[in-house]
Amino acid sequence: EQCTMEKKYLSPINSQSVVQSVIDRITEGIIEGELKPGDQIPTEHELSSLLNVSRNTVREAIRILIAYGVLEVRRAEGTFVCDGFSTKMLNPAIYTIILQKEGSYEQLIGLRKIIENGIMLLIKEQGIEKEEWNKISERCNALVCELEKDPVDVEAAADRDIEFHNEIARATHNDLVLVIHDVVVQLSKSSRYRTIEKVIEKGDKQYLIDTHKNLLDKLKGENIEELYAAINNSYFYWKDIYR
């Protein structure tokens, strides 16, 4: 195993105003496998000496990485690389979307399309077990049952819709995908509620039933273009909510 002095992320940094450089070094160390989930990082004093930067710089970089959910402090033990993913890692991206004055809905629609199309593609490439198909089908049936009630409980229907899409995301067995998908769900949750409310008001709840059944059917099929078309069709009402 490499000794501490040989690890690339611990080579000296030559500039003194370099909080971002320290952040980059630590994250690069994680990406390249020099630091693994659960590993303890050197102390502030050691990092300051090894990276050739001030302790205040190191302290600020660590504080930011803790806020992002990359590092965690364990009392009386030290600072460690988080063992798992957290939505805190994507908070800066969330704030960027929320605070943007114009074009937020278009960017959110684009992000949701990329994530959901990517999820479907992963499932197609990896395959899916019968048990997982059954779970996804059960979620779809639960949504259909909710939509067939009269009157429709909008909040309950929206929750069933989210559970359906969450089940599909889980079938990828990819933790990073699940984290990003969860962020998209958080950002779009209120608009999903409003979409279902709008569809119900227009007397078009059959659209919701048909689009979800079609999405499941195309996911089982072989034609990827038909699957993408089914995904895009499911946004017909949702994409107009932000307008």
Secondary structure, 3 states (H helix, E strand, C coil): CCCHHHCHHHCCCCCCCCHHHHHHHHHHHHHCCCCCCCCECCCHHHHHHHHCCCHHHHHHHHHHHHHCCCEEEECCCEEEECCCCCHHHHHHHHHHHHHCCCCHHHHHHHHHHHHHHHHHHHHHHHCCCHHHHHHHHHHHHHHHHHHCCCCCCHHHHHHHHHHHHHHHHHCCCCHHHHHHHHHHHHHHHHHHHHHHHHHHHCCCHHHHHHHHHHHHHHHHCCCHHHHHHHHHHCCCCHHHHCC
